[in-house]
């Protein structure tokens, strides 16, 4: 089946009130885009971003697996929903590395978010050393198998609300991008893992590419089989940089 592309921005630790005009400009363009569009902003900005861009998909960048409790500094899925978020990223490599998040943690977070009614983008990706060693496909496939939600509460909504983002760590924020052959090889392998996990429903789940996507390379990347959109960091902060990527996804 043809999957509608999804272009999601990850603002990371960027964004204060002065940046809400960018959220608004992106949301206006999203209304007529031929792709789904979302922005994952810092938690402090979610509620104001939702108010600045009513009807637009605002998301978080992480979620705790528990619904409430003694977890200082953490945010639960029900809190994200309460703030107006519709989705969240889980398992970004910056969190896997800096916060020591395991595949098991990522899976629990994805299950918690899906169970609460959020959409989820599950990130996977290999290091430079793993790619150099020729182990990228095996490593990332294993990471996905162990990170995918299997909670039966979440099962009903999985195809529509789950996306996977393949983000080679060495491509994030570096300006380096894998060859289209390497992206295609990885996305085909991840599609096979999704089919193994969910049967035919695995064909409905979008697989995004992330890592130095920008206006100049987006169309080529979106032309690769099984690339169903992008997770975009740096180039999502300004509407002027992000909108050409939406246009490429809409073509
Ligand atoms: C990201 O952090 O998810 C990302 C893809 O960043 P960038 O687009 O800046 O490489």
Boltz pocket constraint, residues with backbone or C-beta under 6 A from the ligand:
constraints:
  - pocket:
      binder: B
      contacts: [[A, 10], [A, 167], [A, 171], [A, 172], [A, 173], [A, 174], [A, 210], [A, 211], [A, 212], [A, 213], [A, 231], [A, 232], [A, 233], [A, 234], [A, 235]]
      max_distance: 6.0
